[in-house]
Amino acid sequence: MNWHGTQRASHRAGPARVSERLRRLAPARLVQIRLKLKHKNVLDVICAAVIGSLTQPQAIVAGLPVDGQLRIVGRSTILSTRSGRELGRQLRPAQ
């Protein structure tokens, strides 16, 4: 119960319930509800190259293996000095 004595629903109302409530509250008004759906796709990429020195890179160039070839798919934002140094400790020159 809330402070004025009515019970509160213990579950969230779905779009149909919200729509029904809005029709009862404002029957003469047209009400639009827009839902934003976000989709997330996750891909494993590799560090194909770096911008800057190998010991302290400034940015990462991301690559994705496709059909046996490395395709460049993006790059990072500028790395902080600390992040660049930490990454530089993990990197090895390509052979």
Stockholm file with secondary structure:
# STOCKHOLM 1.0

chainA/1-95         MNWHGTQRASHRAGPARVSERLRRLAPARLVQIRLKLKHKNVLDVICAAVIGSLTQPQAIVAGLPVDGQLRIVGRSTILSTRSGRELGRQLRPAQ
#=GR chainA/1-95 SS CCTTSCCCCSSCCCHHHHHHHHHHHCTTSCCCCCCCCCCCCCCCCEEEEEEECSSSEEEEEEEEEETTEEEEEEECCCCCHHHHHHHHHHCCCCC
#=GC SS_cons        CCTTSCCCCSSCCCHHHHHHHHHHHCTTSCCCCCCCCCCCCCCCCEEEEEEECSSSEEEEEEEEEETTEEEEEEECCCCCHHHHHHHHHHCCCCC
//
